[in-house]
Amino acid sequence: MVQTQIQMPELGLLPTTFTKVKPAVTETIREITITPTDHIDTWSPDSWRTKRAAQAVEYADKDALEETCAYLRQLPPLVNPSEIEQARAQLYHVALGRAFVIQGGDCAESFHDIKYDIIKKKVELLRQQSEVLEEALGMTVIPLGRIAGQYAKPRSNPFETLPSGEKIHAFRGHNVNSEDPNRRQPDPNRLLLGYFYAAASQNTIRHVSTHSAPSAGKTPGKSFLYTSHEALHLPYESALTRDHYNLSATTIWLGERTRQLDGAHVEYARGLRNPIGVKVGPTATADEVVAILNALSPDRSQCGKVTLITRMGCGRVRSVLPPIIRAVQLSGHVPIWMCDPCHGNTFATSTGVKTRRAEDLLQELKETYIAHRSLGSRLGGIHLEQTGEDVTECMDGERTTCEEDLGQCYQSLCDPRLSREQALWLVKQFGEFVKNYQHEA
């Protein structure tokens, strides 16, 4: 088997401000403790309001928004702090290469899909993927759902123009407005719906995790699922924050459009005990990435506090990712490195339908894995947009071989998702690739 080679980046590619720093991590590093976050000075769950919030939703009735958020503050948490601390302890081992993460779920969850059978299929898909990867990688694999809260979406333009010429709000996810062009006005009451749908999803996840029949040789209850979503809607997120814990999910992430160092989202996330993900696209620089790590995890001994989710696009990984990896290594930070092969490989068909090729996703996973291995780094996880349903939103060369096939069952509210079969194929192929690579190394 011929392996793609990625050259070690020349140090000249690194920012001149970087010098070699002794890494903070050794095998004897102190374990994570549940001590309060001590680097926070003026932070509070609402200190983000002093910064500019990218992707902010404009509500016609701001008083109604504040009333809704005040009510949300009185509602019970969706997760508890001990669950968050448990996740931190497990992700610590991922950062050190002792475990792996499979994160997956809808691009944008639909309120209409908060049904037992649909949620069960999503949970079982992640369980199956984790079992496939455990066997291939020879280590514990932690399932993490994009579920129970992924109801808000960023948009490149807050408005869109209908064929009639009418200008309306863009669809921003069910937490904000409806996909129906006649119901696009942002409505704060939808935040309450989002909370209760998330609570229903959490209850279903716990039920499925407890009662699902395990695969052969697996222990019942092992399929416990942590939850995650993009922390996009800051009024909602901060309303569900108690002390230093965002209690709407186990982990959250900042998107490519909201990770500005001087922005409201980084200000909000820097004070949280929750594990924090950050999307890193092909325009990111080594300077930016290390600066974000400094802001979100100034204590370099907190391994795995931050997950860097790279989304470069196949063909770009080799030129963009290695200098960033090397800069992070020299900074002394030890984040989790995860690959999102979906967003950098999205394209529109001739009729304007967004789709992805499963082969392109696999190629980016391979290129990313090789980039990390070439630099003595570790790929610690995969981040996928997927569903347990048999949708036809991505091309795979079998059921969906051409553009026309996408129309058979295209249901996504936003970006295309892998079907159950495609998602399992992808992790199986990646697992086989890793086994072969390690065998020949």
N, C-alpha and C positions, 0 to 999 in steps of 0.2 A: 504494500500500500504506500503510495507516494504522499508524503505530508507536505502541506504548504509551509514554507519557511517565512518567518517574519524577522527581519533584522532587528537586533538590539538598537534602540534609538541612540544617536550620538548625543552626548551631553550638551552639545551646542544647540540642540533643539529645545532645551529646557530654558525657562526664564532665567535671566542672569541673577535674579534675586534669590534663587534657590541655592543653598549650600547643603552639603551632606550633613544630615542630623541623625544621631544614633536612634534607631527605631525604638519606640517605647515598649514594644512587645517582645517578651521572651516566653519560654514555656513555663516559667515560674512566676509570671506576672500575677499580681493580686487579682482575686476574683471580683466580679461585680458586687457591689453592696447596695443596700437600699437607703443610703444616706441621701438627704435632700440635695437637690442641685445647688452647689455652692458658688457657682460662677455668675449667678444671676444678680444683677444690681437693681436696676429700675424696672425689671421685667414684671409684667402682670398679664393675665389672660387677655387684657384689653389694651396693652401698650402698643400693639400694632396700629392702633387708630392714629398714632402720631406720624405714621409713614404712608407713603403712597401705595395703595393696593391695586396691583394689576388685576385685570379681569373682574373688577368690582361690578356688581349688579346694581343698576339704577332703579330704585323703587319709586313709584309715583307718590306713595304714602309712607314716608320715612317713620312717622309715629307708629304706624301699624307694624312696621318691621321691628321697632324697639319693643313694642308690646309682646310680639311673638317671641322675641329673644328672652324677654323677662320671664315668660311662661316656661320656655325651654330650660331655663336655669333651675326651675323648681322640680323638674321631672327626674326620675331615677336614672342613674347611669346605665349605659348600654353594655359596658364592660367594667371590670373593677381593677383597682391599682395592682392587686396581687397578680392578676393575669398579665398585665403589662410588664411587671418585674420578672415574671416567669419567662416571658418572651425575650426580654433583654438578656437574661442568663443563657438562654438557648442560642440566641443570635451571636453572643460572645464567642461561642464555639464555632459558629459558621465563619466568623471573621478570621479565626485561627486555622481554618481548613479542616476542622473536625466534623463538620456537618454541612448540609446543602439546603437550599430553599427552593420550592416550586411555588410561585405566586401566579394566580390566574383568576380570570373572571371577565365579566362584561366590560366593554368600553364604557358604556353608560347603562346602569341598571334601570329597568323599567318598573314603575309601580304596578303595571299590569302583570308582571312576572313574579310577583310575590305570592307564589303558590307552592304548596308542599312538594309536588312532584318535580317542578322545575328546580327548586332549591336543592332538593335531594340529588338530582342528577349532577349539579355543579359540585356539590360536596364529594360525591362518589368519584367524579372525574379526577379531582385533585388527589383523593386517596389513591386511586389507581396509578396516577402519574408518580406519586411519591414512592410507591412500591416498585415501579419499574426503575426509577432512578436509584433507589437504595440498592437494588441488586446489581445494577451496572457500575455504580460508583463505590460500592462497598462501605457506605457510611449512612448515618441517619439523615433522612430528608424531611424537612419541616414544611407541611402544607400551609399556605397563606392565601386566603381568598380576597379577591377584589369584589367584596360582597358586603351587604348590610350597611350601605352608606354611599355607594358610588353613584350618587344621583345628581351631581353637578358637573358640568363640562365647560372647559374654556373654549373660546371662539376667537378666530383671527379678526372677525368683524362683529360688533355687537348688534348690527342690523343686517337685514337682507331685503332685497327688492323683489316683489312678486312679478310675474309676467304682466300683470295689469298696470305695473308701475307703482303700486302701493308699497311704502316702506314699513316694515314691521320688525319687531325684535327677533333676533336669531334665537333658535331653540337652544336653551342653556342647561338642559337636563330637567328631570321631573321635580327636583327640589325647587326649581325656579319658575318654570312655565311649562306649557304643553307643546307637544310637537304639532298640534292642530294650528294652522295659520290664524284661525279666528280666536285663539286663546293664548296669545304670545305675551300679553302684559305680565311682567314679573309679579307674582303673588306671594307675599310672606306667609300666608296660611299653608302653602305647600311645604314649608320647612317643618311644620308640625306633622303633616302627612309623612314626610320623609323620616322623621324620628320614629313614628309608630310603625311604619313599614320596616325600618331597620330593626326595631325591637322584635317584630314578628319574624324577621329573617334570622336574628340571633337565636330566638327560641327554637326555630326549626333546625338550625345548624346543630345546636346542642342535642336536640332529640335524635337527629340522624346520626351524629357522631357517637351517641351512646348506644343506639339500638341497631345500627347497621351490622349485618353479618360480615365479619372480617374475611379476608382472603385466606387461603390455606396457609397455615403456619403463622398467621398474624394474631396479635393479641386484641381482644375486644377493647374498644375505647381508645385505641391508638390513633384513630382518625380525627381526634380533636382538632378543630380548625380555628386558627387565629384569623381576625378580620382586618381589612385595610381599605382605605380609599384615599383619593386625592383631597388634601385639605385646601380646597379652593374657595369655598364660601366662608370667609372668616367670621362674619356675625354668627353663623350657625356653629362653627367649630368652637369659638370662644365661649359661647353660651353653654356648651357641654364640657367645659374645662373646669376642673376643681383643683385648686392649688397648681401643681405642675403636671397634672395628668389630663390629657384629652380622653374623656371617657366615652367617646362615640365609637372608638375602634381600638384595636390593639396597637396597630401601627398606622402611620399616615405617610403620605409623600408629597413633595412639592414638584410641580410640573415644570417643563422646559420654559413655559411662559411666565412662571411666577417665582423663579429662584433668584431674583435680583438681590444683590447683597444689601442694598439700602432700601429694600422694599418691605412691605407689611408682612408678607408671608414668612420670610426668613426671621423677622423680628418675632413673630408669633411662635414659630417652631423652636427657636433657640432656647426657650425656657421650659420645654417639655421633657418629661422623663420617658415618654414614648419613644421607641425606635423611629427614626425619621429616614425616609427615602428621598432621594433627589434625582430627578431625571437629568441626564447629561447627553446632549445631542452633538452633532458634528461641528457646530459652531463654537462649542465650549473651548476655553483655553485652560492650560495647566494652572495659570495664575488664578482664574476664576474658581476652579474646582477646589484648590487648596484653601482659598479664602473662604469658601462656603464651609469647608470642614472646620476651619478655625472658628467660624461663627457658631456653628451648630454643635461642635464637640471640642471645645478648647482644652479639655482634659484628655490628652492623648492616650491615657491608659484605659479609657472607656471603649474598648474594642467592640466594633459592631454597633455602636450607637447610631451611626449613619450608614445607610446603604446607598452607594452610587449606582444608579440604574442607567447603564449606557444604552443609547439607541442611535447608532451611527448610520445604519443602512449597509447592506452587504456591498463590498467593494470600497468602502470608506474606512473600515476598521483599521487596516494596516497603516494608513497614513496619519490617522487622528488619535487613535487610542494609546499607542505605546508611550508617547511623550507625557500624557496625562498620568498613566500608571506610574512611570518613573518619578515624576514630580511628587506624587502622593507618597511613594515609598521613601523618598528623601525627606519629606516633611515630618515623618515620624507618626503620621496618622495610620490607623489600621481599620479602614472601613470594610464593609462587605461590598464586594463587587458583584453586580447582577447584570444580566443582559436582557434587554427588551428588544427582541428582534422584529417586533411588529411595526412600530411607528416609523422607522426609517425605511420601510419597504412597502409603503402604501402607495398605490397609484390609481388613477381614474381610467376607466375603460373609455372607448370611443363614444359611449352614450352617457358618460359622466358618473357611472357607478364606481364607488370606491371599493377596491379589493386588494388582495395580497396573494403572492405565490408562496405556497408552503415550502418549496425548495429554496426560495430566497431567505426565508426565516431560518432554515437549517444552516444555510451557508453563513449567515451572520453569527450564529451560535458557534460554528466551527472556527471562524476567523477570530472571534473574541476569545475563545478558549485557548487557541494557539498563542495569541498575543500575550495573555497572562502567563502561560507556561514559559514562553520565551524570555520573560523578564523575572521569573521566579515569583510571580504573583499567583493568586488563586481566584478563579471564577467561583463565586459562592452561591449563585442562584440564577434562575430563569424567570422572567416576568412575561406572561402571555395574556392576550385578549382572546378569550375562549368561552364556550358555553357547553353544557352537557346535551344540548339539543342537536338534531341532525340538520343544521342550517347549511345553506350554500352561499356563503359570503366570501370565502377565500378559494382560490384555484389550487387544485392538487394533482391534476393530470389524470384523475380517475373519474370521480363523479362530476366534478366541475372542471372540464377540460377547456372550455371556451367561455367567452363573455355571456353568451346566451344562457348557459347553464346556471349562472348566478341568480337568474330570476325564479328558479324553482322554489326556493325558500330563503329569501333575503329579508330578515326581520330586524336587523340592528337599528337602534335609534341613532347611532353615530358611526363609528368606524367598524369595519368588517371583523368578525370573530372567527376563530377556528372552530369547526364542529368538533364533537366529541371524538370522532374517528381521526380527524386530522391532528387534534391535540395529542392524542395518544401516539400516533405515528411519529410526530415530531420529537417527543421525549424518548421514544424507543430508538429512533435513529441517532439522536444525540448521545444517548447512553452507549450505543454500540460504537460510535465514533471515539468516545473517550476511552472505552476499554481497549480498542485497537491502538489508539495513540499511546496509551500507557504501556501496552505490551511491546510496542516497537521502539519506545523511547530508550 
